[in-house]
Amino acid sequence: MKVLVTGGGGFLGSHIVKQLLQESHEVHIIARGDYPNLQKLGVICHKADLSIKESLKYPLKDIETVFHVAALAGIWGDWDDYYKSNVLGTQNLLEVCQEQGVKKFVYTSSPSVVFDGSNMENVTESVPYPNSYKTHYPKSKAMSEKMVILANNDDFHTCSLRPHLIWGPGDNHLIPRFLKRAKVGALKIVGDGKNLVDTSYVFDCAKAHILAEKQLFKDSKVCGECYFISQGEAVNLFDWINQFVVASNQKKVTSKVPAKVAYFIGGLMEFVYSTFNIKSEPRMTKFLASELSTSHYFDISKAKNDFNFEPKYTMQSAFDELKSSKYFNDLCQSLGLDKD
């Protein structure tokens, strides 16, 4: 099968690519950079800009399945950039896929598309989209997800997966961010520190995408549906973060900031950054304060029932594997930390 992965050179995308290669598929990726490490594995790399429709026609020629993983992430930035990358990019991709006769489309979304700032405890996919969003990323992802689901028809089968807090070997965002902030004393417990969260270990997350794709066929119950993806094991957020902090030979984070104070500071920083057109990301925002102080974990039984998703890793086994990995050792060295 000829398969294309957008963002195939990125964190999750590259893991999906490698698992597809293990199943002997012909794998193509769309990316803006060069990935000689993937080319050596036999991956066919295309340079294209998702926001330019014409640039997608050649890469999608004769492709049967698309995994749309690429996105502009983050909690700060201009709406035009998020719209161009996430909304327009997805719209263009869907249109060209249908023009070129692509049969299957798996979209990587996010639970943040339904996050309204309050606790989300063991919620199902029936939870509605909120009326407003505190930052551009979830708004743009929600708009894209809706397009993906509406595009599903008898000839073009689509679904959307919502993995939460993806981490593992190759993570260049979540774990590095925690460790960097801990190193400079900028990592604080927001709220009472009792909130529980779900996370997604990247190997299981990639596998979920491939399992969902296998069930995309006419009249399948997966078609036109959304699915939460995680390890199915809610953990205390700050206990989990502190595992990595301690493993990198740093002191456990115990200092707390009340949730309302963090939210106020986030709002103030957003005002200052917007007023003076500061492009860098604020250390705190209202969205981040809400994320860090609330519980958000999800019922993944729908994914288990509809396409037999079953996490291979427990949270502890995933941590143990990552802690002993070359990735974690190299990360600690790059940050000037001595792992324990």
C-alpha positions in Angstrom: 0.0 0.0 0.0 1.2 3.5 -0.9 0.9 5.7 2.2 1.7 9.3 2.9 2.4 10.9 6.3 2.3 14.7 6.6 4.8 15.8 9.2 6.5 12.4 8.7 9.9 13.8 9.9 8.5 15.0 13.2 8.1 13.3 16.5 4.9 11.3 16.2 5.0 11.3 12.4 8.4 9.6 12.3 7.2 6.8 14.6 4.1 6.2 12.4 6.5 6.1 9.4 8.7 3.5 11.0 5.8 1.3 12.0 4.4 1.5 8.5 7.8 0.4 7.1 7.7 -2.6 9.4 4.5 -3.6 7.7 6.2 -3.3 4.3 4.2 -0.3 3.0 5.6 2.2 0.5 5.9 5.3 2.6 5.9 8.9 1.4 6.1 12.0 3.6 5.4 15.6 3.1 7.8 17.9 5.0 9.5 21.2 4.6 13.0 20.0 5.5 15.3 17.1 4.5 15.3 13.8 6.4 18.2 11.7 5.1 17.8 9.3 8.0 14.3 8.4 6.7 15.5 8.3 3.1 18.0 5.7 4.1 15.1 3.6 5.3 13.4 3.8 1.9 11.0 6.7 2.7 10.2 8.9 -0.3 10.3 12.5 0.9 8.4 15.4 -0.8 8.9 19.0 0.0 5.6 20.8 -0.1 3.6 23.5 1.8 0.2 22.4 2.9 -1.1 25.9 2.6 -0.3 25.9 -1.2 -2.8 23.5 -2.8 -0.9 23.0 -6.0 2.2 21.8 -4.2 0.2 18.8 -2.9 -0.9 17.2 -6.2 2.3 15.4 -7.1 3.0 14.0 -3.7 -0.6 12.6 -3.4 -0.5 10.9 -6.8 -1.5 7.2 -6.5 -1.6 7.4 -2.7 -4.2 5.2 -1.0 -3.9 6.4 2.6 -3.0 9.7 4.2 -2.0 10.2 7.9 -2.3 13.9 8.5 0.0 14.5 11.5 1.6 17.9 10.6 0.4 20.9 12.5 1.5 24.2 14.0 1.4 23.5 17.8 2.0 25.7 20.8 0.1 28.0 23.1 1.0 31.4 21.6 1.2 33.0 18.2 -0.7 34.8 15.5 -4.1 33.5 14.5 -3.2 33.9 10.8 -0.3 31.4 11.2 -2.4 28.8 12.9 -5.2 29.2 10.4 -2.8 28.9 7.4 -1.0 25.9 8.8 -3.8 24.0 10.5 -7.1 25.0 8.9 -6.1 25.9 5.4 -3.5 23.2 5.2 -6.1 20.5 6.2 -8.7 21.9 3.8 -6.2 21.8 0.9 -5.1 18.3 1.8 -8.7 17.0 2.0 -9.6 18.6 -1.3 -6.5 17.2 -3.2 -7.0 13.8 -1.6 -10.5 13.5 -3.0 -9.4 14.9 -6.4 -6.6 12.3 -6.5 -8.7 9.4 -5.4 -7.2 8.8 -1.9 -9.3 6.3 -0.1 -8.4 6.8 3.6 -7.6 9.7 5.8 -6.5 9.5 9.5 -6.2 12.9 11.2 -4.2 13.6 14.3 -6.3 15.9 16.5 -6.0 16.8 20.2 -8.3 16.5 23.3 -7.8 20.3 23.6 -10.5 20.7 20.9 -13.1 20.0 23.7 -11.2 21.6 26.6 -13.3 24.4 28.2 -10.9 25.1 31.1 -12.7 22.9 33.6 -12.0 19.4 34.9 -12.5 16.7 32.4 -12.7 13.4 34.2 -13.1 10.1 32.3 -15.0 11.9 29.6 -16.2 10.3 26.4 -16.2 11.5 22.8 -19.8 12.7 23.3 -18.5 15.8 25.1 -19.2 18.9 22.9 -16.9 21.4 21.5 -16.7 24.5 23.8 -18.1 27.9 22.6 -14.8 29.6 22.8 -11.1 28.8 23.2 -8.3 30.4 25.3 -5.7 30.0 22.6 -5.4 29.6 18.8 -4.1 26.0 18.6 -7.2 24.1 19.9 -9.5 26.4 18.0 -7.7 25.7 14.7 -7.5 22.0 15.5 -11.2 21.9 16.2 -12.0 23.6 12.9 -9.8 21.1 11.1 -11.3 18.1 12.9 -14.8 19.1 11.9 -13.7 19.4 8.3 -12.2 15.9 8.4 -15.3 14.3 9.9 -17.6 16.1 7.4 -15.4 14.9 4.5 -16.2 11.3 5.2 -18.3 9.6 2.5 -18.7 6.2 0.7 -15.5 6.8 -1.4 -13.4 8.7 1.1 -13.1 7.3 4.6 -11.9 9.6 7.4 -11.5 9.5 11.2 -9.8 11.7 13.9 -7.6 10.6 16.8 -7.1 12.8 19.9 -3.9 11.6 21.6 -3.1 13.4 24.9 0.3 14.7 25.9 2.5 12.6 23.6 5.9 11.7 24.9 8.7 9.1 24.4 11.9 8.8 22.4 12.3 11.7 20.0 10.1 14.1 22.1 11.4 17.6 21.4 8.7 19.5 23.3 7.1 18.1 26.4 9.9 16.4 28.5 12.6 18.9 27.4 10.3 21.7 28.4 9.8 20.3 31.9 13.5 19.7 32.4 14.6 23.1 31.1 12.1 24.9 33.4 13.1 22.8 36.4 16.8 23.6 35.8 16.2 27.3 36.1 13.7 27.1 38.9 10.8 28.1 36.8 8.8 24.9 37.2 6.0 25.3 39.8 3.0 23.1 40.8 -0.1 25.0 39.7 -3.1 24.6 42.0 -3.3 21.9 44.7 -1.2 19.4 42.8 -3.9 16.7 43.0 -5.1 16.9 39.4 -5.0 13.7 37.3 -4.1 13.5 33.6 -3.8 11.0 30.7 -0.7 10.8 28.5 0.2 8.9 25.3 3.4 7.0 25.0 4.5 7.6 21.4 4.9 3.9 20.4 1.3 3.1 21.4 0.1 6.4 19.9 1.6 5.6 16.5 0.1 2.1 16.7 -3.4 3.5 17.4 -3.2 5.4 14.1 -2.3 2.3 12.2 -5.0 0.2 13.8 -7.6 2.9 13.1 -6.5 3.0 9.4 -7.1 -0.7 9.0 -10.7 -0.3 10.0 -11.4 2.5 7.6 -13.6 0.9 4.9 -17.1 1.4 3.7 -19.8 1.0 6.4 -17.2 0.6 9.1 -18.1 2.2 12.5 -14.8 4.0 12.5 -15.6 6.1 9.5 -16.5 9.7 10.4 -15.7 9.2 14.1 -13.4 10.8 16.7 -11.4 8.9 19.3 -9.5 9.8 22.5 -6.1 8.0 22.6 -4.0 7.6 25.8 -2.4 4.9 27.9 -5.7 4.6 29.7 -4.1 5.1 33.0 -4.6 8.5 34.7 -1.7 9.7 36.8 -1.0 12.7 39.1 0.4 15.3 36.7 3.1 16.7 39.0 4.1 13.3 40.4 4.6 12.2 36.8 6.6 15.3 35.9 8.7 14.9 39.0 9.7 11.4 37.9 11.6 13.0 35.0 13.0 15.8 37.1 14.4 13.4 39.7 15.7 11.1 36.9 17.7 14.0 35.5 19.3 14.4 38.9 17.4 17.6 39.8 15.5 18.4 43.0 11.8 17.4 43.1 9.5 20.3 42.4 7.4 21.2 45.5 6.8 24.9 45.2 3.2 25.8 44.5 1.3 28.6 42.9 -2.5 29.0 43.4 -4.4 28.3 40.2 -6.2 31.7 40.4 -2.8 33.5 40.7 -1.3 31.6 37.8 -4.4 32.4 35.7 -4.2 36.1 36.6 -0.4 36.2 35.8 -1.2 34.4 32.5 -3.8 37.0 31.6 -1.4 39.8 32.5 1.4 38.3 30.4 -0.9 37.8 27.5 -1.9 41.5 27.7 1.7 42.7 27.8 2.9 40.4 25.0 -0.1 41.4 22.8 0.3 45.1 23.5 4.0 45.1 22.6 3.7 42.5 19.9 6.2 40.2 21.5 6.5 37.0 19.4 8.2 34.7 22.0 5.9 32.5 24.1 4.9 33.9 27.5 6.1 31.8 30.5 2.4 31.6 31.6 -0.9 32.0 29.8 -4.5 31.5 30.8 -4.7 28.3 28.8 -1.5 26.9 30.4 -2.7 27.8 33.9 -6.0 26.0 33.2 -4.2 22.9 31.7 -1.8 22.6 34.7 -4.4 23.0 37.4 -7.2 20.8 36.2 -7.8 17.1 35.6 -8.1 15.9 32.1 -8.3 12.2 31.4 -10.4 10.3 29.0 -12.4 7.1 28.4 -10.6 5.2 25.6 -13.1 2.3 25.5 -14.4 3.5 22.1 -11.0 3.1 20.5 -10.6 -0.3 22.2 -14.0 -1.5 20.9 -13.9 0.0 17.4 -10.4 -0.8 16.3 -8.9 -3.0 19.0 -6.6 -0.4 20.5 -4.9 -1.7 23.6 -1.9 0.1 25.0 1.2 -2.2 25.2 2.9 0.0 27.9 1.9 0.8 31.4 2.9 4.3 32.6 5.6 2.8 34.7 7.0 0.5 32.0 7.0 3.4 29.5 8.9 5.6 32.0 11.4 2.9 32.8 12.1 2.4 29.1 12.5 6.1 28.4 14.7 6.6 31.5 17.2 4.0 30.2 17.1 5.2 26.6 19.8 6.9 24.6 17.3 9.7 23.9 17.0 10.6 27.6 20.7 10.3 28.2 21.4 12.6 25.3 18.7 15.1 26.4 20.1 15.3 29.9 23.6 15.9 28.5 22.4 18.6 26.2 20.9 20.4 29.1 24.0 20.0 31.3 22.3 17.5 33.6 23.6 14.3 35.0 20.9 11.6 35.0 20.8 9.4 38.0 
